[in-house]
């Protein structure tokens, strides 16, 4: 998954403002205690980050 696709999915699921907040402020334990933005910077694949976000926020399977 490309980072641009990941960012688009975040915006579609959470809206512009909340997606930005989640990317920079929400720490997810399954990402090693990182925010999604920190996980991207650490080289974690965008697909793995998207899966972690979906699990964290109970995104329905049809939108994963």
C-alpha positions as CSV (number, residue, x, y, z in Angstrom):
1,X,0.0,0.0,0.0
2,X,1.3,3.4,-0.9
3,X,1.5,6.1,1.8
4,X,-0.8,8.3,-0.3
5,X,-3.4,5.5,-0.3
6,X,-3.0,5.1,3.4
7,X,-3.5,8.8,4.0
8,X,-6.6,8.8,1.7
9,X,-8.1,5.9,3.6
10,X,-7.5,7.7,6.9
11,X,-9.3,10.8,5.6
12,X,-12.2,8.9,4.2
13,X,-12.7,6.9,7.4
14,X,-12.1,9.7,10.0
15,X,-12.4,13.0,8.2
16,X,-9.7,15.6,7.6
17,X,-9.3,17.0,11.1
18,X,-9.6,13.8,13.0
19,X,-7.3,11.8,10.7
20,X,-4.7,14.5,11.2
21,X,-5.1,14.3,14.9
22,X,-4.9,10.5,15.0
23,X,-1.9,10.5,12.8
24,X,0.1,12.7,15.1
25,X,-1.3,12.2,18.6
26,X,-2.8,8.7,19.0
27,X,-0.3,6.2,20.2
28,X,-1.0,2.6,19.2
29,X,0.6,-0.2,21.3
30,X,0.7,-2.6,18.4
31,X,2.9,-0.1,16.5
32,X,5.5,-0.3,19.2
33,X,4.0,2.6,21.2
34,X,4.2,4.9,18.2
35,X,1.7,7.2,16.5
36,X,0.8,6.3,12.9
37,X,3.1,9.2,11.7
38,X,6.0,7.9,13.8
39,X,5.4,4.4,12.5
40,X,5.6,5.7,8.9
41,X,8.8,7.5,9.8
42,X,10.2,4.3,11.4
43,X,9.6,2.4,8.1
44,X,6.7,0.3,9.1
45,X,4.7,-0.5,6.0
46,X,1.6,1.6,5.5
47,X,-0.6,-1.5,5.1
48,X,0.5,-2.7,8.6
49,X,-0.3,0.7,10.1
50,X,-3.7,0.8,8.4
51,X,-4.5,-2.7,9.9
52,X,-3.4,-1.5,13.4
53,X,-5.6,1.7,13.1
54,X,-8.5,-0.4,11.9
55,X,-8.1,-2.8,14.9
56,X,-7.7,0.1,17.4
57,X,-10.9,1.9,16.2
58,X,-13.0,-1.1,15.2
59,X,-13.3,-0.1,11.6
60,X,-15.8,-2.6,10.0
61,X,-14.2,-5.3,7.9
62,X,-15.9,-4.0,4.7
63,X,-13.9,-0.7,5.0
64,X,-10.6,-2.3,5.8
